[in-house]
């Protein structure tokens, strides 16, 4: 039975993981924005960097999967 719970997370585990990943995503976005501002890059270039950021893209994919499991 313990293996089953390790494979199938419960609702509270999914919610906690979603919250933690969302917080990490937001921190990472803010870090990129802050760095862009410090470097005085155009806002469009910073937004493009965020849109193309591979780690942010992967986090979004994982969040979509987790939210699907939660539903």
N, CA, C and O atoms as a Tripos MOL2 file, in Angstrom:
@<TRIPOS>MOLECULE
protein
  284   283    71     0     0
PROTEIN
NO_CHARGES

@<TRIPOS>ATOM
      1 N           0.8140   -1.1900    0.0000 N.3       1 UNK1
      2 CA          0.0000    0.0000    0.0000 C.3       1 UNK1
      3 C           0.8640    1.2630    0.0000 C.2       1 UNK1
      4 O           0.5000    2.2530   -0.6350 O.2       1 UNK1
      5 N           1.9730    1.2440    0.6850 N.am      2 UNK2
      6 CA          2.8250    2.4280    0.7310 C.3       2 UNK2
      7 C           3.3390    2.7720   -0.6600 C.2       2 UNK2
      8 O           3.4890    3.9490   -0.9880 O.2       2 UNK2
      9 N           3.6130    1.7500   -1.4920 N.am      3 UNK3
     10 CA          4.0750    2.0040   -2.8440 C.3       3 UNK3
     11 C           3.0040    2.7050   -3.6630 C.2       3 UNK3
     12 O           3.3160    3.5760   -4.4750 O.2       3 UNK3
     13 N           1.7490    2.3370   -3.4580 N.am      4 UNK4
     14 CA          0.6520    2.9440   -4.1990 C.3       4 UNK4
     15 C           0.5700    4.4450   -3.9240 C.2       4 UNK4
     16 O           0.3820    5.2350   -4.8490 O.2       4 UNK4
     17 N           0.7100    4.8390   -2.6640 N.am      5 UNK5
     18 CA          0.6450    6.2600   -2.3420 C.3       5 UNK5
     19 C           1.8620    7.0080   -2.8850 C.2       5 UNK5
     20 O           1.7710    8.2030   -3.1640 O.2       5 UNK5
     21 N           2.9990    6.3250   -3.0390 N.am      6 UNK6
     22 CA          4.1780    6.9550   -3.6000 C.3       6 UNK6
     23 C           3.9950    7.1980   -5.0970 C.2       6 UNK6
     24 O           4.5300    8.1620   -5.6440 O.2       6 UNK6
     25 N           3.2440    6.3260   -5.7520 N.am      7 UNK7
     26 CA          3.0080    6.4600   -7.1780 C.3       7 UNK7
     27 C           1.8640    7.4320   -7.4380 C.2       7 UNK7
     28 O           1.9450    8.2530   -8.3510 O.2       7 UNK7
     29 N           0.8090    7.3490   -6.6520 N.am      8 UNK8
     30 CA         -0.3630    8.1990   -6.8230 C.3       8 UNK8
     31 C          -0.4320    9.2110   -5.6840 C.2       8 UNK8
     32 O          -0.9130    8.8890   -4.5980 O.2       8 UNK8
     33 N           0.0410   10.4200   -5.9220 N.am      9 UNK9
     34 CA          0.0060   11.4260   -4.8550 C.3       9 UNK9
     35 C          -1.4190   11.8250   -4.5150 C.2       9 UNK9
     36 O          -2.3060   11.8130   -5.3690 O.2       9 UNK9
     37 N          -1.6220   12.1780   -3.2490 N.am     10 UNK10
     38 CA         -2.9610   12.6070   -2.8490 C.3      10 UNK10
     39 C          -3.1580   14.0800   -3.2170 C.2      10 UNK10
     40 O          -2.2300   14.7510   -3.6700 O.2      10 UNK10
     41 N          -4.3670   14.5580   -3.0170 N.am     11 UNK11
     42 CA         -4.7310   15.9130   -3.4170 C.3      11 UNK11
     43 C          -3.8620   16.9520   -2.7160 C.2      11 UNK11
     44 O          -3.4100   17.9040   -3.3510 O.2      11 UNK11
     45 N          -3.6250   16.7860   -1.4370 N.am     12 UNK12
     46 CA         -2.8330   17.7960   -0.7170 C.3      12 UNK12
     47 C          -1.3870   17.8250   -1.2130 C.2      12 UNK12
     48 O          -0.7810   18.8950   -1.2700 O.2      12 UNK12
     49 N          -0.8260   16.6730   -1.5700 N.am     13 UNK13
     50 CA          0.5300   16.6420   -2.1230 C.3      13 UNK13
     51 C           0.5820   17.3440   -3.4780 C.2      13 UNK13
     52 O           1.5240   18.0810   -3.7670 O.2      13 UNK13
     53 N          -0.4340   17.1100   -4.3020 N.am     14 UNK14
     54 CA         -0.4900   17.7750   -5.6040 C.3      14 UNK14
     55 C          -0.6110   19.2800   -5.4400 C.2      14 UNK14
     56 O           0.0800   20.0370   -6.1200 O.2      14 UNK14
     57 N          -1.4810   19.7160   -4.5480 N.am     15 UNK15
     58 CA         -1.6730   21.1460   -4.3160 C.3      15 UNK15
     59 C          -0.3950   21.7950   -3.8020 C.2      15 UNK15
     60 O          -0.0310   22.8900   -4.2300 O.2      15 UNK15
     61 N           0.2820   21.1140   -2.8840 N.am     16 UNK16
     62 CA          1.5250   21.6510   -2.3290 C.3      16 UNK16
     63 C           2.5960   21.7650   -3.4120 C.2      16 UNK16
     64 O           3.3150   22.7620   -3.4770 O.2      16 UNK16
     65 N           2.6980   20.7500   -4.2520 N.am     17 UNK17
     66 CA          3.6750   20.7690   -5.3340 C.3      17 UNK17
     67 C           3.3650   21.8770   -6.3300 C.2      17 UNK17
     68 O           4.2700   22.5720   -6.7920 O.2      17 UNK17
     69 N           2.0970   22.0420   -6.6600 N.am     18 UNK18
     70 CA          1.6850   23.1060   -7.5800 C.3      18 UNK18
     71 C           2.0300   24.4700   -6.9970 C.2      18 UNK18
     72 O           2.5290   25.3420   -7.7090 O.2      18 UNK18
     73 N           1.7680   24.6580   -5.7090 N.am     19 UNK19
     74 CA          2.0840   25.9390   -5.0640 C.3      19 UNK19
     75 C           3.5830   26.2040   -5.0730 C.2      19 UNK19
     76 O           4.0140   27.3220   -5.3550 O.2      19 UNK19
     77 N           4.3780   25.1840   -4.7670 N.am     20 UNK20
     78 CA          5.8240   25.3630   -4.7240 C.3      20 UNK20
     79 C           6.3960   25.6510   -6.1110 C.2      20 UNK20
     80 O           7.2530   26.5210   -6.2660 O.2      20 UNK20
     81 N           5.9210   24.9180   -7.1140 N.am     21 UNK21
     82 CA          6.4010   25.1610   -8.4740 C.3      21 UNK21
     83 C           5.9660   26.5310   -8.9870 C.2      21 UNK21
     84 O           6.7250   27.2110   -9.6780 O.2      21 UNK21
     85 N           4.7560   26.9270   -8.6500 N.am     22 UNK22
     86 CA          4.2620   28.2520   -9.0570 C.3      22 UNK22
     87 C           5.1050   29.3470   -8.4190 C.2      22 UNK22
     88 O           5.4500   30.3290   -9.0750 O.2      22 UNK22
     89 N           5.4330   29.1830   -7.1520 N.am     23 UNK23
     90 CA          6.2640   30.1660   -6.4540 C.3      23 UNK23
     91 C           7.6590   30.2250   -7.0830 C.2      23 UNK23
     92 O           8.2140   31.3090   -7.2600 O.2      23 UNK23
     93 N           8.2210   29.0700   -7.4160 N.am     24 UNK24
     94 CA          9.5330   29.0300   -8.0550 C.3      24 UNK24
     95 C           9.4860   29.7040   -9.4220 C.2      24 UNK24
     96 O          10.3780   30.4790   -9.7660 O.2      24 UNK24
     97 N           8.4440   29.4080  -10.2030 N.am     25 UNK25
     98 CA          8.2710   30.0270  -11.5180 C.3      25 UNK25
     99 C           8.2100   31.5490  -11.3900 C.2      25 UNK25
    100 O           8.8450   32.2710  -12.1590 O.2      25 UNK25
    101 N           7.4440   32.0240  -10.4190 N.am     26 UNK26
    102 CA          7.3020   33.4690  -10.2140 C.3      26 UNK26
    103 C           8.6280   34.1070   -9.8090 C.2      26 UNK26
    104 O           8.9680   35.1890  -10.2880 O.2      26 UNK26
    105 N           9.3790   33.4400   -8.9260 N.am     27 UNK27
    106 CA         10.6940   33.9640   -8.5260 C.3      27 UNK27
    107 C          11.6430   34.0270   -9.7130 C.2      27 UNK27
    108 O          12.3690   35.0060   -9.8860 O.2      27 UNK27
    109 N          11.6330   32.9820  -10.5280 N.am     28 UNK28
    110 CA         12.5120   32.9360  -11.6880 C.3      28 UNK28
    111 C          12.1510   34.0360  -12.6780 C.2      28 UNK28
    112 O          13.0360   34.7050  -13.2120 O.2      28 UNK28
    113 N          10.8670   34.2270  -12.9260 N.am     29 UNK29
    114 CA         10.4200   35.3150  -13.8100 C.3      29 UNK29
    115 C          10.8600   36.6730  -13.2710 C.2      29 UNK29
    116 O          11.3710   37.5140  -14.0120 O.2      29 UNK29
    117 N          10.6550   36.8730  -11.9800 N.am     30 UNK30
    118 CA         11.0390   38.1510  -11.3600 C.3      30 UNK30
    119 C          12.5420   38.3810  -11.4450 C.2      30 UNK30
    120 O          12.9930   39.5060  -11.6620 O.2      30 UNK30
    121 N          13.3120   37.3170  -11.2760 N.am     31 UNK31
    122 CA         14.7710   37.4450  -11.3910 C.3      31 UNK31
    123 C          15.1680   37.8830  -12.8030 C.2      31 UNK31
    124 O          16.0330   38.7420  -12.9730 O.2      31 UNK31
    125 N          14.5330   37.2890  -13.8070 N.am     32 UNK32
    126 CA         14.8400   37.6630  -15.1930 C.3      32 UNK32
    127 C          14.4280   39.1160  -15.4470 C.2      32 UNK32
    128 O          15.1650   39.8690  -16.0840 O.2      32 UNK32
    129 N          13.2620   39.5060  -14.9550 N.am     33 UNK33
    130 CA         12.8040   40.8880  -15.1230 C.3      33 UNK33
    131 C          13.7440   41.8730  -14.4430 C.2      33 UNK33
    132 O          14.1020   42.9000  -15.0210 O.2      33 UNK33
    133 N          14.1410   41.5590  -13.2220 N.am     34 UNK34
    134 CA         15.0370   42.4310  -12.4720 C.3      34 UNK34
    135 C          16.3800   42.5650  -13.1790 C.2      34 UNK34
    136 O          16.9260   43.6630  -13.2830 O.2      34 UNK34
    137 N          16.9050   41.4580  -13.6570 N.am     35 UNK35
    138 CA         18.1820   41.4930  -14.3660 C.3      35 UNK35
    139 C          18.0630   42.3190  -15.6450 C.2      35 UNK35
    140 O          18.9620   43.0900  -15.9810 O.2      35 UNK35
    141 N          16.9460   42.1510  -16.3550 N.am     36 UNK36
    142 CA         16.7210   42.9450  -17.5580 C.3      36 UNK36
    143 C          16.6650   44.4310  -17.2630 C.2      36 UNK36
    144 O          17.1930   45.2410  -18.0250 O.2      36 UNK36
    145 N          16.0270   44.7930  -16.1580 N.am     37 UNK37
    146 CA         15.9490   46.2000  -15.7680 C.3      37 UNK37
    147 C          17.3290   46.7440  -15.4050 C.2      37 UNK37
    148 O          17.6830   47.8610  -15.7820 O.2      37 UNK37
    149 N          18.1050   45.9450  -14.6710 N.am     38 UNK38
    150 CA         19.4470   46.3830  -14.2900 C.3      38 UNK38
    151 C          20.3320   46.5730  -15.5110 C.2      38 UNK38
    152 O          21.1800   47.4660  -15.5410 O.2      38 UNK38
    153 N          20.1320   45.7330  -16.5150 N.am     39 UNK39
    154 CA         20.9180   45.8370  -17.7420 C.3      39 UNK39
    155 C          20.3210   46.8370  -18.7310 C.2      39 UNK39
    156 O          20.8760   47.0870  -19.8010 O.2      39 UNK39
    157 N          19.1790   47.3990  -18.3450 N.am     40 UNK40
    158 CA         18.4720   48.3810  -19.1690 C.3      40 UNK40
    159 C          18.1300   47.8370  -20.5540 C.2      40 UNK40
    160 O          18.2770   48.5160  -21.5700 O.2      40 UNK40
    161 N          17.6710   46.5960  -20.5540 N.am     41 UNK41
    162 CA         17.2400   45.9840  -21.8060 C.3      41 UNK41
    163 C          15.8140   46.4280  -22.1180 C.2      41 UNK41
    164 O          15.0390   46.7230  -21.2080 O.2      41 UNK41
    165 N          15.4720   46.4770  -23.3910 N.am     42 UNK42
    166 CA         14.0910   46.8020  -23.7460 C.3      42 UNK42
    167 C          13.1210   45.7590  -23.1760 C.2      42 UNK42
    168 O          13.4240   44.5670  -23.1240 O.2      42 UNK42
    169 N          11.9540   46.2390  -22.7550 N.am     43 UNK43
    170 CA         10.9780   45.3390  -22.1350 C.3      43 UNK43
    171 C          10.5920   44.2050  -23.0790 C.2      43 UNK43
    172 O          10.3940   43.0730  -22.6370 O.2      43 UNK43
    173 N          10.4840   44.4960  -24.3670 N.am     44 UNK44
    174 CA         10.1170   43.4610  -25.3400 C.3      44 UNK44
    175 C          11.1670   42.3500  -25.3770 C.2      44 UNK44
    176 O          10.8290   41.1730  -25.5080 O.2      44 UNK44
    177 N          12.4310   42.7250  -25.2610 N.am     45 UNK45
    178 CA         13.5000   41.7220  -25.2760 C.3      45 UNK45
    179 C          13.4540   40.8650  -24.0180 C.2      45 UNK45
    180 O          13.6770   39.6560  -24.0840 O.2      45 UNK45
    181 N          13.1690   41.4770  -22.8780 N.am     46 UNK46
    182 CA         13.0700   40.7300  -21.6220 C.3      46 UNK46
    183 C          11.8810   39.7730  -21.6810 C.2      46 UNK46
    184 O          11.9890   38.6160  -21.2740 O.2      46 UNK46
    185 N          10.7490   40.2600  -22.1880 N.am     47 UNK47
    186 CA          9.5610   39.4090  -22.3180 C.3      47 UNK47
    187 C           9.8320   38.2370  -23.2560 C.2      47 UNK47
    188 O           9.3800   37.1210  -22.9980 O.2      47 UNK47
    189 N          10.5620   38.4780  -24.3350 N.am     48 UNK48
    190 CA         10.9210   37.4070  -25.2700 C.3      48 UNK48
    191 C          11.8280   36.3900  -24.5890 C.2      48 UNK48
    192 O          11.6960   35.1860  -24.8100 O.2      48 UNK48
    193 N          12.7510   36.8770  -23.7600 N.am     49 UNK49
    194 CA         13.6380   35.9690  -23.0240 C.3      49 UNK49
    195 C          12.8460   35.0830  -22.0720 C.2      49 UNK49
    196 O          13.1310   33.8930  -21.9310 O.2      49 UNK49
    197 N          11.8560   35.6710  -21.4250 N.am     50 UNK50
    198 CA         11.0110   34.8980  -20.5060 C.3      50 UNK50
    199 C          10.2150   33.8570  -21.2830 C.2      50 UNK50
    200 O          10.1140   32.7060  -20.8590 O.2      50 UNK50
    201 N           9.6500   34.2590  -22.4190 N.am     51 UNK51
    202 CA          8.8440   33.3410  -23.2280 C.3      51 UNK51
    203 C           9.6770   32.1780  -23.7610 C.2      51 UNK51
    204 O           9.1680   31.0670  -23.9130 O.2      51 UNK51
    205 N          10.9620   32.4320  -24.0460 N.am     52 UNK52
    206 CA         11.8360   31.4010  -24.6140 C.3      52 UNK52
    207 C          12.6610   30.6540  -23.5670 C.2      52 UNK52
    208 O          13.4370   29.7640  -23.9140 O.2      52 UNK52
    209 N          12.5050   31.0000  -22.3140 N.am     53 UNK53
    210 CA         13.3210   30.4060  -21.2470 C.3      53 UNK53
    211 C          12.9570   28.9240  -21.0980 C.2      53 UNK53
    212 O          11.8160   28.6050  -20.7620 O.2      53 UNK53
    213 N          13.9130   28.0100  -21.3430 N.am     54 UNK54
    214 CA         13.5950   26.5820  -21.3190 C.3      54 UNK54
    215 C          13.1160   26.0780  -19.9520 C.2      54 UNK54
    216 O          12.2310   25.2260  -19.8810 O.2      54 UNK54
    217 N          13.6900   26.5940  -18.8890 N.am     55 UNK55
    218 CA         13.2700   26.1330  -17.5580 C.3      55 UNK55
    219 C          11.8470   26.5950  -17.2500 C.2      55 UNK55
    220 O          11.0590   25.8380  -16.6830 O.2      55 UNK55
    221 N          11.5190   27.8210  -17.6180 N.am     56 UNK56
    222 CA         10.1610   28.3120  -17.4020 C.3      56 UNK56
    223 C           9.1620   27.5230  -18.2540 C.2      56 UNK56
    224 O           8.0560   27.2270  -17.8010 O.2      56 UNK56
    225 N           9.5470   27.1860  -19.4730 N.am     57 UNK57
    226 CA          8.6640   26.3780  -20.3220 C.3      57 UNK57
    227 C           8.4170   25.0100  -19.7070 C.2      57 UNK57
    228 O           7.2860   24.5240  -19.7090 O.2      57 UNK57
    229 N           9.4500   24.3920  -19.1890 N.am     58 UNK58
    230 CA          9.3130   23.0650  -18.5690 C.3      58 UNK58
    231 C           8.4420   23.1410  -17.3230 C.2      58 UNK58
    232 O           7.6100   22.2610  -17.1000 O.2      58 UNK58
    233 N           8.6160   24.1720  -16.5130 N.am     59 UNK59
    234 CA          7.7970   24.3450  -15.3170 C.3      59 UNK59
    235 C           6.3310   24.4740  -15.7060 C.2      59 UNK59
    236 O           5.4620   23.8850  -15.0630 O.2      59 UNK59
    237 N           6.0540   25.2400  -16.7540 N.am     60 UNK60
    238 CA          4.6700   25.4070  -17.2120 C.3      60 UNK60
    239 C           4.0820   24.0630  -17.6320 C.2      60 UNK60
    240 O           2.9320   23.7650  -17.3100 O.2      60 UNK60
    241 N           4.8650   23.2450  -18.3530 N.am     61 UNK61
    242 CA          4.4010   21.9240  -18.7760 C.3      61 UNK61
    243 C           4.0710   21.0510  -17.5690 C.2      61 UNK61
    244 O           3.0410   20.3780  -17.5430 O.2      61 UNK61
    245 N           4.9400   21.0670  -16.5830 N.am     62 UNK62
    246 CA          4.7340   20.2570  -15.3850 C.3      62 UNK62
    247 C           3.5020   20.7460  -14.6200 C.2      62 UNK62
    248 O           2.7050   19.9430  -14.1350 O.2      62 UNK62
    249 N           3.3540   22.0550  -14.5170 N.am     63 UNK63
    250 CA          2.1730   22.6040  -13.8110 C.3      63 UNK63
    251 C           0.8830   22.1800  -14.5070 C.2      63 UNK63
    252 O          -0.0960   21.8480  -13.8390 O.2      63 UNK63
    253 N           0.8700   22.1870  -15.8250 N.am     64 UNK64
    254 CA         -0.3210   21.7590  -16.5720 C.3      64 UNK64
    255 C          -0.6140   20.2870  -16.2850 C.2      64 UNK64
    256 O          -1.7710   19.9130  -16.0940 O.2      64 UNK64
    257 N           0.4200   19.4550  -16.2550 N.am     65 UNK65
    258 CA          0.2350   18.0240  -15.9520 C.3      65 UNK65
    259 C          -0.3110   17.8280  -14.5360 C.2      65 UNK65
    260 O          -1.2320   17.0410  -14.3190 O.2      65 UNK65
    261 N           0.2640   18.5460  -13.5880 N.am     66 UNK66
    262 CA         -0.1680   18.4130  -12.1970 C.3      66 UNK66
    263 C          -1.6080   18.8820  -12.0160 C.2      66 UNK66
    264 O          -2.3920   18.2500  -11.3080 O.2      66 UNK66
    265 N          -1.9480   19.9920  -12.6610 N.am     67 UNK67
    266 CA         -3.3120   20.4980  -12.5640 C.3      67 UNK67
    267 C          -4.2950   19.5340  -13.2180 C.2      67 UNK67
    268 O          -5.4350   19.4070  -12.7710 O.2      67 UNK67
    269 N          -3.8560   18.8560  -14.2750 N.am     68 UNK68
    270 CA         -4.6990   17.8270  -14.8980 C.3      68 UNK68
    271 C          -4.9290   16.6550  -13.9640 C.2      68 UNK68
    272 O          -6.0340   16.1150  -13.9100 O.2      68 UNK68
    273 N          -3.9060   16.2550  -13.2290 N.am     69 UNK69
    274 CA         -4.0470   15.1670  -12.2530 C.3      69 UNK69
    275 C          -4.9670   15.5850  -11.1130 C.2      69 UNK69
    276 O          -5.7020   14.7680  -10.5580 O.2      69 UNK69
    277 N          -4.9130   16.8620  -10.7740 N.am     70 UNK70
    278 CA         -5.7200   17.3670   -9.6760 C.3      70 UNK70
    279 C          -7.1960   17.4170  -10.0490 C.2      70 UNK70
    280 O          -8.0670   17.2300   -9.2000 O.2      70 UNK70
    281 N          -7.4700   17.6710  -11.3290 N.am     71 UNK71
    282 CA         -8.8720   17.8070  -11.7810 C.3      71 UNK71
    283 C          -9.6260   16.5020  -11.8220 C.2      71 UNK71
    284 O         -10.8030   16.4790  -12.1810 O.2      71 UNK71
@<TRIPOS>BOND
     1     1     2 1
     2     2     3 1
     3     3     4 2
     4     3     5 am
     5     5     6 1
     6     6     7 1
     7     7     8 2
     8     7     9 am
     9     9    10 1
    10    10    11 1
    11    11    12 2
    12    11    13 am
    13    13    14 1
    14    14    15 1
    15    15    16 2
    16    15    17 am
    17    17    18 1
    18    18    19 1
    19    19    20 2
    20    19    21 am
    21    21    22 1
    22    22    23 1
    23    23    24 2
    24    23    25 am
    25    25    26 1
    26    26    27 1
    27    27    28 2
    28    27    29 am
    29    29    30 1
    30    30    31 1
    31    31    32 2
    32    31    33 am
    33    33    34 1
    34    34    35 1
    35    35    36 2
    36    35    37 am
    37    37    38 1
    38    38    39 1
    39    39    40 2
    40    39    41 am
    41    41    42 1
    42    42    43 1
    43    43    44 2
    44    43    45 am
    45    45    46 1
    46    46    47 1
    47    47    48 2
    48    47    49 am
    49    49    50 1
    50    50    51 1
    51    51    52 2
    52    51    53 am
    53    53    54 1
    54    54    55 1
    55    55    56 2
    56    55    57 am
    57    57    58 1
    58    58    59 1
    59    59    60 2
    60    59    61 am
    61    61    62 1
    62    62    63 1
    63    63    64 2
    64    63    65 am
    65    65    66 1
    66    66    67 1
    67    67    68 2
    68    67    69 am
    69    69    70 1
    70    70    71 1
    71    71    72 2
    72    71    73 am
    73    73    74 1
    74    74    75 1
    75    75    76 2
    76    75    77 am
    77    77    78 1
    78    78    79 1
    79    79    80 2
    80    79    81 am
    81    81    82 1
    82    82    83 1
    83    83    84 2
    84    83    85 am
    85    85    86 1
    86    86    87 1
    87    87    88 2
    88    87    89 am
    89    89    90 1
    90    90    91 1
    91    91    92 2
    92    91    93 am
    93    93    94 1
    94    94    95 1
    95    95    96 2
    96    95    97 am
    97    97    98 1
    98    98    99 1
    99    99   100 2
   100    99   101 am
   101   101   102 1
   102   102   103 1
   103   103   104 2
   104   103   105 am
   105   105   106 1
   106   106   107 1
   107   107   108 2
   108   107   109 am
   109   109   110 1
   110   110   111 1
   111   111   112 2
   112   111   113 am
   113   113   114 1
   114   114   115 1
   115   115   116 2
   116   115   117 am
   117   117   118 1
   118   118   119 1
   119   119   120 2
   120   119   121 am
   121   121   122 1
   122   122   123 1
   123   123   124 2
   124   123   125 am
   125   125   126 1
   126   126   127 1
   127   127   128 2
   128   127   129 am
   129   129   130 1
   130   130   131 1
   131   131   132 2
   132   131   133 am
   133   133   134 1
   134   134   135 1
   135   135   136 2
   136   135   137 am
   137   137   138 1
   138   138   139 1
   139   139   140 2
   140   139   141 am
   141   141   142 1
   142   142   143 1
   143   143   144 2
   144   143   145 am
   145   145   146 1
   146   146   147 1
   147   147   148 2
   148   147   149 am
   149   149   150 1
   150   150   151 1
   151   151   152 2
   152   151   153 am
   153   153   154 1
   154   154   155 1
   155   155   156 2
   156   155   157 am
   157   157   158 1
   158   158   159 1
   159   159   160 2
   160   159   161 am
   161   161   162 1
   162   162   163 1
   163   163   164 2
   164   163   165 am
   165   165   166 1
   166   166   167 1
   167   167   168 2
   168   167   169 am
   169   169   170 1
   170   170   171 1
   171   171   172 2
   172   171   173 am
   173   173   174 1
   174   174   175 1
   175   175   176 2
   176   175   177 am
   177   177   178 1
   178   178   179 1
   179   179   180 2
   180   179   181 am
   181   181   182 1
   182   182   183 1
   183   183   184 2
   184   183   185 am
   185   185   186 1
   186   186   187 1
   187   187   188 2
   188   187   189 am
   189   189   190 1
   190   190   191 1
   191   191   192 2
   192   191   193 am
   193   193   194 1
   194   194   195 1
   195   195   196 2
   196   195   197 am
   197   197   198 1
   198   198   199 1
   199   199   200 2
   200   199   201 am
   201   201   202 1
   202   202   203 1
   203   203   204 2
   204   203   205 am
   205   205   206 1
   206   206   207 1
   207   207   208 2
   208   207   209 am
   209   209   210 1
   210   210   211 1
   211   211   212 2
   212   211   213 am
   213   213   214 1
   214   214   215 1
   215   215   216 2
   216   215   217 am
   217   217   218 1
   218   218   219 1
   219   219   220 2
   220   219   221 am
   221   221   222 1
   222   222   223 1
   223   223   224 2
   224   223   225 am
   225   225   226 1
   226   226   227 1
   227   227   228 2
   228   227   229 am
   229   229   230 1
   230   230   231 1
   231   231   232 2
   232   231   233 am
   233   233   234 1
   234   234   235 1
   235   235   236 2
   236   235   237 am
   237   237   238 1
   238   238   239 1
   239   239   240 2
   240   239   241 am
   241   241   242 1
   242   242   243 1
   243   243   244 2
   244   243   245 am
   245   245   246 1
   246   246   247 1
   247   247   248 2
   248   247   249 am
   249   249   250 1
   250   250   251 1
   251   251   252 2
   252   251   253 am
   253   253   254 1
   254   254   255 1
   255   255   256 2
   256   255   257 am
   257   257   258 1
   258   258   259 1
   259   259   260 2
   260   259   261 am
   261   261   262 1
   262   262   263 1
   263   263   264 2
   264   263   265 am
   265   265   266 1
   266   266   267 1
   267   267   268 2
   268   267   269 am
   269   269   270 1
   270   270   271 1
   271   271   272 2
   272   271   273 am
   273   273   274 1
   274   274   275 1
   275   275   276 2
   276   275   277 am
   277   277   278 1
   278   278   279 1
   279   279   280 2
   280   279   281 am
   281   281   282 1
   282   282   283 1
   283   283   284 2
@<TRIPOS>SUBSTRUCTURE
     1 UNK1         2 RESIDUE 1 A UNK
     2 UNK2         6 RESIDUE 1 A UNK
     3 UNK3        10 RESIDUE 1 A UNK
     4 UNK4        14 RESIDUE 1 A UNK
     5 UNK5        18 RESIDUE 1 A UNK
     6 UNK6        22 RESIDUE 1 A UNK
     7 UNK7        26 RESIDUE 1 A UNK
     8 UNK8        30 RESIDUE 1 A UNK
     9 UNK9        34 RESIDUE 1 A UNK
    10 UNK10       38 RESIDUE 1 A UNK
    11 UNK11       42 RESIDUE 1 A UNK
    12 UNK12       46 RESIDUE 1 A UNK
    13 UNK13       50 RESIDUE 1 A UNK
    14 UNK14       54 RESIDUE 1 A UNK
    15 UNK15       58 RESIDUE 1 A UNK
    16 UNK16       62 RESIDUE 1 A UNK
    17 UNK17       66 RESIDUE 1 A UNK
    18 UNK18       70 RESIDUE 1 A UNK
    19 UNK19       74 RESIDUE 1 A UNK
    20 UNK20       78 RESIDUE 1 A UNK
    21 UNK21       82 RESIDUE 1 A UNK
    22 UNK22       86 RESIDUE 1 A UNK
    23 UNK23       90 RESIDUE 1 A UNK
    24 UNK24       94 RESIDUE 1 A UNK
    25 UNK25       98 RESIDUE 1 A UNK
    26 UNK26      102 RESIDUE 1 A UNK
    27 UNK27      106 RESIDUE 1 A UNK
    28 UNK28      110 RESIDUE 1 A UNK
    29 UNK29      114 RESIDUE 1 A UNK
    30 UNK30      118 RESIDUE 1 A UNK
    31 UNK31      122 RESIDUE 1 A UNK
    32 UNK32      126 RESIDUE 1 A UNK
    33 UNK33      130 RESIDUE 1 A UNK
    34 UNK34      134 RESIDUE 1 A UNK
    35 UNK35      138 RESIDUE 1 A UNK
    36 UNK36      142 RESIDUE 1 A UNK
    37 UNK37      146 RESIDUE 1 A UNK
    38 UNK38      150 RESIDUE 1 A UNK
    39 UNK39      154 RESIDUE 1 A UNK
    40 UNK40      158 RESIDUE 1 A UNK
    41 UNK41      162 RESIDUE 1 A UNK
    42 UNK42      166 RESIDUE 1 A UNK
    43 UNK43      170 RESIDUE 1 A UNK
    44 UNK44      174 RESIDUE 1 A UNK
    45 UNK45      178 RESIDUE 1 A UNK
    46 UNK46      182 RESIDUE 1 A UNK
    47 UNK47      186 RESIDUE 1 A UNK
    48 UNK48      190 RESIDUE 1 A UNK
    49 UNK49      194 RESIDUE 1 A UNK
    50 UNK50      198 RESIDUE 1 A UNK
    51 UNK51      202 RESIDUE 1 A UNK
    52 UNK52      206 RESIDUE 1 A UNK
    53 UNK53      210 RESIDUE 1 A UNK
    54 UNK54      214 RESIDUE 1 A UNK
    55 UNK55      218 RESIDUE 1 A UNK
    56 UNK56      222 RESIDUE 1 A UNK
    57 UNK57      226 RESIDUE 1 A UNK
    58 UNK58      230 RESIDUE 1 A UNK
    59 UNK59      234 RESIDUE 1 A UNK
    60 UNK60      238 RESIDUE 1 A UNK
    61 UNK61      242 RESIDUE 1 A UNK
    62 UNK62      246 RESIDUE 1 A UNK
    63 UNK63      250 RESIDUE 1 A UNK
    64 UNK64      254 RESIDUE 1 A UNK
    65 UNK65      258 RESIDUE 1 A UNK
    66 UNK66      262 RESIDUE 1 A UNK
    67 UNK67      266 RESIDUE 1 A UNK
    68 UNK68      270 RESIDUE 1 A UNK
    69 UNK69      274 RESIDUE 1 A UNK
    70 UNK70      278 RESIDUE 1 A UNK
    71 UNK71      282 RESIDUE 1 A UNK
